[in-house]
Amino acid sequence: MKKSLGARTLTSPTPVWLIGTYDKEGKPNLMTAAWVGICCSQPPCVCVSLRKATYTYGNIVERKAFTVNIPGEANVEKSDYIGTATGKSIDKFSKSKLTAVRSSVVNAPYVQEFPLIVECRVIQTIEIGLHTEFVGEIMDVKADSSVLNDRGLPDVAKIKPFLFDPANGAYYSVGAYLRQAFSTGKSTR
């Protein structure tokens, strides 16, 4: 029997993505976010939901752009730190010893050391209670060549992204390969 846990944000797991923005003065900033995801395939879009109180919220409103920086397991400590500090008073790039790179396609920085980057321009903003959802059209995806498979696409086993468990406030690595998508279920048809 299932037990009701109430209306809570307990979907698990969530990705650990760092949102890159510039402030009004052009200072690069990062924010660790978990309320993020793909939200459209045509045009390709991602969304990030932020509270108005965050520094990143104001930066996105100002610049109409952001990057999604997907860290590998080697950067779990830096990613966690960035999620606990505010860009209002701290230069998170400098403090975490990460390198800000100016995107050539959107008005936002990305993290040189992270293996996968998604560059977005804001195309829609939706007010949802405590959060505002920014829908960003994906203008480009950049990947280190070391994390690409033999077809030239990102390989999750090489990226080694990690996940956040909101119920327990913990990070987890991505598990082992199970089966090939869109064909495994054919035997049940």
C-alpha positions in Angstrom: 0.0 0.0 0.0 1.3 3.4 -0.9 1.4 6.2 1.8 0.4 9.8 0.9 3.3 12.2 1.4 1.3 15.3 0.4 1.9 17.9 -2.3 5.6 18.3 -2.1 8.6 18.6 -4.4 9.8 15.1 -4.0 10.3 14.0 -7.6 13.5 12.2 -7.5 16.1 12.5 -8.8 16.6 16.0 -10.2 19.6 17.1 -12.3 22.3 19.3 -10.8 22.8 22.2 -13.3 24.6 25.4 -12.8 22.9 28.5 -14.4 25.4 31.0 -15.8 24.4 34.7 -16.1 25.9 38.2 -16.2 24.7 40.9 -13.8 24.0 44.6 -14.8 27.7 45.4 -14.5 28.8 42.4 -16.6 30.1 40.3 -13.6 29.7 36.6 -14.4 27.6 34.6 -11.9 26.6 31.0 -11.2 23.7 29.4 -9.4 23.2 25.7 -8.7 19.7 24.8 -9.6 17.6 21.6 -9.5 14.2 22.8 -10.7 15.3 22.5 -14.3 14.6 20.4 -17.4 13.9 20.0 -21.1 10.5 21.5 -21.8 10.2 21.5 -25.6 11.7 19.6 -28.5 10.8 22.1 -31.3 12.2 24.7 -30.8 14.6 22.9 -28.4 14.1 24.5 -25.0 15.0 24.1 -21.3 13.3 25.7 -18.4 14.6 26.8 -15.0 12.4 27.9 -12.1 13.8 30.5 -9.7 12.6 32.5 -6.8 12.6 36.3 -7.3 14.9 36.7 -4.3 17.8 35.0 -6.1 20.6 37.1 -7.8 20.3 34.9 -10.9 16.6 35.8 -11.3 17.5 39.5 -11.7 20.3 38.7 -14.0 18.1 36.7 -16.3 15.5 39.4 -16.3 18.2 41.9 -17.2 20.1 40.0 -19.9 17.3 37.7 -21.3 19.8 34.8 -21.5 21.5 32.1 -19.4 23.6 29.0 -19.8 23.1 25.6 -18.3 26.4 24.1 -17.2 26.4 20.4 -16.5 29.1 19.4 -14.1 30.8 16.0 -13.8 31.3 14.2 -10.5 34.7 15.8 -10.1 33.0 19.1 -9.5 30.4 18.1 -6.9 32.1 20.1 -4.1 32.3 23.3 -6.2 28.7 22.8 -7.4 27.5 22.5 -3.9 29.4 25.5 -2.7 28.0 27.6 -5.6 24.5 26.5 -4.4 25.2 27.8 -0.9 26.7 31.2 -1.7 25.1 34.4 -3.2 26.5 36.2 -6.2 25.3 39.5 -4.7 28.4 39.6 -2.4 30.7 36.9 -3.7 32.4 36.3 -7.1 31.6 32.6 -7.3 33.7 31.9 -10.3 36.8 33.3 -8.6 36.1 31.7 -5.2 35.5 28.3 -6.8 38.4 28.6 -9.1 36.2 28.0 -12.2 36.8 29.9 -15.5 34.0 32.1 -16.9 33.9 32.0 -20.7 31.8 34.5 -22.7 29.3 32.8 -24.9 29.5 33.7 -28.5 25.7 33.2 -29.1 24.0 34.4 -25.9 24.6 37.2 -23.3 25.7 34.8 -20.6 28.9 33.1 -19.4 29.6 29.4 -19.2 32.0 27.2 -17.2 35.1 26.2 -19.1 35.8 23.2 -16.8 32.4 21.6 -17.2 31.9 19.0 -19.9 28.5 20.0 -21.3 27.1 23.5 -21.8 23.7 24.6 -23.1 23.4 28.2 -24.3 19.9 29.7 -24.1 18.0 32.9 -24.8 14.8 33.5 -22.9 11.7 33.2 -25.0 9.0 33.0 -22.3 8.6 33.8 -18.6 5.8 32.1 -16.5 4.9 33.2 -13.0 4.2 30.1 -10.9 3.6 30.8 -7.2 6.9 31.3 -5.4 8.9 30.6 -8.5 9.2 32.1 -12.0 9.9 29.7 -14.8 12.2 31.0 -17.5 11.9 29.1 -20.8 15.2 29.3 -22.7 15.5 28.4 -26.4 18.6 26.3 -26.9 20.8 28.3 -29.3 23.8 26.0 -29.0 25.2 23.0 -27.1 28.9 22.8 -26.5 30.7 19.6 -25.3 34.2 18.7 -24.6 35.4 16.3 -27.2 36.5 13.9 -24.4 32.8 13.3 -23.5 31.5 12.5 -27.0 30.6 9.0 -28.2 31.6 7.6 -31.6 28.6 9.3 -33.2 29.8 12.7 -31.9 27.1 13.0 -29.2 27.4 13.4 -25.5 27.9 10.2 -23.6 26.5 10.1 -20.1 29.1 7.6 -18.9 31.9 10.0 -20.0 30.2 13.1 -18.6 29.6 11.5 -15.3 26.8 13.9 -14.2 25.4 13.6 -10.8 21.9 13.9 -9.4 20.2 15.6 -6.4 17.8 13.8 -4.2 15.5 16.5 -2.7 13.9 14.2 -0.2 17.3 13.5 1.5 19.4 16.5 0.5 22.0 14.3 -1.1 23.9 13.9 -4.3 24.2 10.6 -6.2 26.2 9.4 -9.2 24.4 8.1 -12.3 24.0 4.4 -12.2 24.9 1.6 -14.6 23.6 1.2 -18.2 20.3 -0.8 -18.1 18.9 -1.3 -21.6 18.6 0.6 -24.9 15.6 3.0 -25.0 12.8 2.7 -27.5 13.5 -0.9 -28.1 13.6 -2.7 -24.7 9.8 -2.6 -24.4 9.1 -4.1 -27.8 8.9 -7.6 -26.3 5.8 -6.6 -24.3 3.8 -5.4 -27.3 
